[in-house]
Amino acid sequence: MEKGFFSGKRCAVTGAGGSFGRALLLQLHLQGADLVALRHSEGALELVDANGQVVPVQTVSWQVGEEQQLQELLAGVQILVINHGINRIGARDAAAAIESLEVNTLSALRLLEIFLQICHKQNPQANKNREVWVNTSEAEVNPALSPLYEISKRALGQLLSLRSLDAPCTVRRLVLGPFKSALNPHGLMKADAVAKTVIQQVLNDKKMVIVSPNPLTWFLMPLAEFTRNIYYRCTTRHRDQ
């Protein structure tokens, strides 16, 4: 990938207030990107780099279920990172199940569809610079000791595989192992290191970005994606066919 790939590109990140979201924004800033932080909390996101300098970032507040209101904003974005989520550890009640599916699966899917629709309306040349990254996590293929998190992330991962078949822009899957965050205070990795590795893999044009200390993830995730693609291509068709 060419030098300065991110330079001047407008990059929007959901879940921007979380540990990985903040770390990824900082890494994108170092690459010269223009930042948009999409977060549920009110108030501007404050980012400071390693030198103590304030990082310029546009903050946009939104809520799950209001994805359509972001359409105008997303039309001016070159890279969308769908990163928000919840982890209802230990829960199995109906309310927690519905909330997990709504936030982790359906909200992410709605944002993905909005961005893909925007790209479908653009000419192919314009879409060469557009990308959507989706953080599905290694819970797609490995236990996360949180059944609702696993179920909702696996559903998102399978839908992402299906919808990527006809995507008019580049789609990247972020398969991240456990890092320390509000969702997982016992994570093994640091969010800063994970974000840096993600950027490095993207610069190497990896469509499946895996950052995990678990060797099973590196084997199972590509295998799962390969078999899904074969199955989906054999059993579904494009709507214009």
C-alpha positions as CSV (number, residue, x, y, z in Angstrom):
1,M,0.0,0.0,0.0
2,E,1.3,3.5,-0.9
3,K,3.0,5.7,1.6
4,G,0.7,8.2,3.2
5,F,-2.4,6.0,2.7
6,F,-4.3,7.6,5.5
7,S,-3.1,11.1,4.9
8,G,-6.0,13.5,4.6
9,K,-8.6,10.8,4.7
10,R,-11.6,11.4,7.0
11,C,-11.9,8.5,9.3
12,A,-14.9,7.9,11.6
13,V,-14.8,5.5,14.5
14,T,-17.7,4.3,16.6
15,G,-17.1,3.4,20.2
16,A,-14.6,6.2,20.1
17,G,-14.7,6.7,23.9
18,G,-13.5,3.2,24.7
19,S,-9.9,2.1,25.1
20,F,-9.5,0.7,21.6
21,G,-11.4,3.4,20.0
22,R,-9.2,6.1,21.5
23,A,-6.1,4.2,20.8
24,L,-7.1,3.7,17.1
25,L,-7.9,7.4,16.7
26,L,-4.5,8.3,18.0
27,Q,-2.8,5.9,15.6
28,L,-4.9,7.3,12.7
29,H,-3.8,10.8,13.7
30,L,-0.2,9.7,13.5
31,Q,-0.9,8.5,10.0
32,G,-2.2,12.0,9.0
33,A,-6.0,11.1,9.0
34,D,-8.7,13.6,9.8
35,L,-10.7,12.2,12.8
36,V,-14.3,11.9,13.6
37,A,-15.3,10.3,16.9
38,L,-18.7,8.8,17.1
39,R,-19.7,8.2,20.7
40,H,-22.8,7.8,22.8
41,S,-21.7,10.1,25.6
42,E,-22.4,13.8,25.4
43,G,-19.5,16.2,25.2
44,A,-16.3,16.4,23.0
45,L,-13.8,13.6,23.1
46,E,-10.5,14.8,24.4
47,L,-7.4,13.2,22.9
48,V,-3.9,13.9,23.8
49,D,-0.8,12.4,22.0
50,A,2.4,11.1,23.6
51,N,3.8,14.6,23.6
52,G,0.9,16.1,25.5
53,Q,-0.5,17.8,22.5
54,V,-4.2,18.0,22.0
55,V,-5.3,16.0,18.9
56,P,-7.9,17.7,16.7
57,V,-11.0,15.5,16.4
58,Q,-14.6,16.1,15.5
59,T,-17.0,14.5,18.0
60,V,-20.5,13.5,17.0
61,S,-22.9,12.1,19.6
62,W,-25.4,9.4,18.6
63,Q,-27.4,6.6,20.0
64,V,-28.2,3.0,18.9
65,G,-31.3,3.2,16.7
66,E,-30.3,6.6,15.3
67,E,-27.9,5.3,12.7
68,Q,-29.9,6.8,9.8
69,Q,-29.2,10.2,11.2
70,L,-25.5,9.7,10.5
71,Q,-26.0,9.2,6.8
72,E,-25.1,12.7,5.7
73,L,-22.0,12.6,7.9
74,L,-20.9,9.2,6.6
75,A,-21.3,10.4,3.0
76,G,-18.2,12.5,3.6
77,V,-16.2,9.8,5.3
78,Q,-13.6,7.7,3.5
79,I,-13.0,5.1,6.3
80,L,-15.7,4.0,8.7
81,V,-14.6,1.8,11.7
82,I,-17.6,0.1,13.3
83,N,-16.3,-0.6,16.8
84,H,-19.0,-0.1,19.4
85,G,-20.4,-2.9,21.5
86,I,-21.5,-4.1,24.9
87,N,-20.6,-7.2,26.9
88,R,-23.2,-8.4,29.4
89,I,-21.0,-10.8,31.2
90,G,-22.9,-13.4,33.2
91,A,-26.3,-12.4,31.9
92,R,-28.9,-14.6,30.2
93,D,-32.2,-12.8,30.7
94,A,-34.3,-11.6,27.8
95,A,-33.5,-7.9,28.2
96,A,-29.8,-8.6,28.1
97,A,-30.2,-10.8,25.1
98,I,-32.2,-8.2,23.2
99,E,-29.8,-5.4,24.1
100,S,-26.7,-7.5,23.1
101,L,-28.2,-8.2,19.7
102,E,-29.4,-4.7,19.2
103,V,-26.1,-3.1,20.0
104,N,-23.5,-5.6,18.9
105,T,-25.3,-7.0,15.8
106,L,-28.2,-4.9,14.5
107,S,-26.7,-1.4,15.1
108,A,-23.4,-2.4,13.5
109,L,-25.3,-4.0,10.5
110,R,-27.4,-0.8,10.0
111,L,-24.2,1.3,9.9
112,L,-22.6,-1.1,7.5
113,E,-25.6,-1.0,5.2
114,I,-25.8,2.8,5.2
115,F,-22.1,3.0,4.3
116,L,-22.5,0.4,1.5
117,Q,-25.5,2.2,0.1
118,I,-23.5,5.4,0.0
119,C,-20.8,3.6,-1.9
120,H,-23.2,2.0,-4.3
121,K,-24.3,5.5,-5.4
122,Q,-20.7,6.5,-6.1
123,N,-18.7,5.7,-9.1
124,P,-16.2,2.8,-8.8
125,Q,-13.3,5.2,-9.0
126,A,-14.5,7.1,-5.9
127,N,-15.0,3.9,-4.0
128,K,-11.3,2.9,-4.4
129,N,-10.6,5.3,-1.4
130,R,-13.6,4.1,0.7
131,E,-13.3,1.4,3.4
132,V,-15.4,0.0,6.2
133,W,-13.7,-1.9,9.1
134,V,-15.9,-4.0,11.4
135,N,-14.6,-5.2,14.8
136,T,-16.2,-8.6,15.2
137,S,-13.6,-9.8,17.8
138,E,-12.2,-13.4,18.1
139,A,-15.5,-14.3,19.9
140,E,-16.5,-15.2,16.3
141,V,-14.6,-18.5,16.7
142,N,-13.5,-18.7,20.3
143,P,-15.2,-18.6,23.7
144,A,-15.2,-15.3,25.4
145,L,-16.8,-16.5,28.7
146,S,-19.8,-14.4,27.8
147,P,-22.4,-16.2,25.8
148,L,-24.5,-13.2,24.8
149,Y,-21.3,-11.4,23.6
150,E,-20.3,-14.5,21.6
151,I,-23.8,-15.0,20.1
152,S,-24.1,-11.4,19.0
153,K,-20.6,-11.1,17.6
154,R,-20.9,-14.4,15.7
155,A,-24.1,-13.2,14.1
156,L,-22.4,-10.0,13.1
157,G,-19.5,-11.9,11.7
158,Q,-21.7,-14.1,9.6
159,L,-23.7,-11.2,8.3
160,L,-20.5,-9.4,7.5
161,S,-19.3,-12.3,5.4
162,L,-22.6,-12.5,3.6
163,R,-22.9,-8.8,2.8
164,S,-19.2,-8.4,1.9
165,L,-19.8,-10.6,-1.2
166,D,-21.4,-7.6,-3.0
167,A,-19.6,-4.8,-1.3
168,P,-18.6,-1.9,-3.6
169,C,-15.8,-0.8,-1.3
170,T,-13.0,-2.5,0.7
171,V,-14.3,-4.3,3.8
172,R,-11.9,-5.3,6.5
173,R,-12.7,-7.5,9.5
174,L,-11.0,-6.8,12.8
175,V,-10.6,-10.0,14.8
176,L,-9.2,-8.8,18.1
177,G,-8.2,-10.9,21.1
178,P,-8.7,-9.8,24.7
179,F,-7.3,-6.4,25.5
180,K,-7.8,-4.4,28.7
181,S,-10.9,-2.2,28.5
182,A,-14.1,-1.4,30.2
183,L,-15.7,-4.4,28.5
184,N,-12.8,-6.7,29.6
185,P,-10.8,-5.5,32.5
186,H,-8.8,-8.7,32.5
187,G,-7.6,-8.5,28.9
188,L,-4.1,-9.8,28.1
189,M,-3.1,-7.1,25.6
190,K,-2.9,-3.3,25.7
191,A,-5.3,-1.3,23.5
192,D,-2.4,0.9,22.3
193,A,-0.4,-2.1,21.0
194,V,-3.5,-3.6,19.4
195,A,-4.4,-0.4,17.6
196,K,-0.8,0.0,16.3
197,T,-0.8,-3.6,15.0
198,V,-4.2,-3.0,13.3
199,I,-2.8,0.0,11.4
200,Q,0.3,-2.0,10.4
201,Q,-1.8,-4.9,9.0
202,V,-4.0,-2.5,7.1
203,L,-1.0,-0.8,5.6
204,N,0.0,-4.3,4.4
205,D,-3.5,-4.5,2.9
206,K,-4.8,-7.3,5.1
207,K,-8.6,-7.7,4.7
208,M,-8.7,-10.0,7.8
209,V,-6.9,-8.2,10.5
210,I,-6.1,-10.6,13.3
211,V,-4.5,-9.4,16.6
212,S,-4.6,-12.2,19.1
213,P,-2.2,-14.2,21.3
214,N,-4.4,-17.3,20.7
215,P,-3.0,-19.5,17.9
216,L,-6.4,-21.1,17.4
217,T,-7.8,-17.8,16.3
218,W,-5.2,-17.6,13.5
219,F,-6.3,-21.0,12.2
220,L,-10.0,-21.0,12.9
221,M,-11.0,-17.5,11.7
222,P,-9.6,-17.8,8.1
223,L,-11.0,-21.3,7.9
224,A,-14.5,-20.1,9.0
225,E,-14.4,-17.2,6.5
226,F,-13.3,-19.5,3.7
227,T,-16.1,-22.0,4.3
228,R,-18.7,-19.3,4.8
229,N,-17.8,-17.7,1.5
230,I,-18.1,-21.0,-0.4
231,Y,-21.5,-21.8,1.3
232,Y,-22.9,-18.3,0.8
233,R,-21.9,-18.1,-2.8
234,C,-23.4,-21.5,-3.5
235,T,-26.7,-20.9,-1.7
236,T,-27.4,-17.2,-2.4
237,R,-27.4,-14.9,-5.4
238,H,-27.1,-11.2,-6.0
239,R,-30.5,-9.5,-6.2
240,D,-29.9,-8.4,-9.8
241,Q,-29.2,-12.0,-11.0
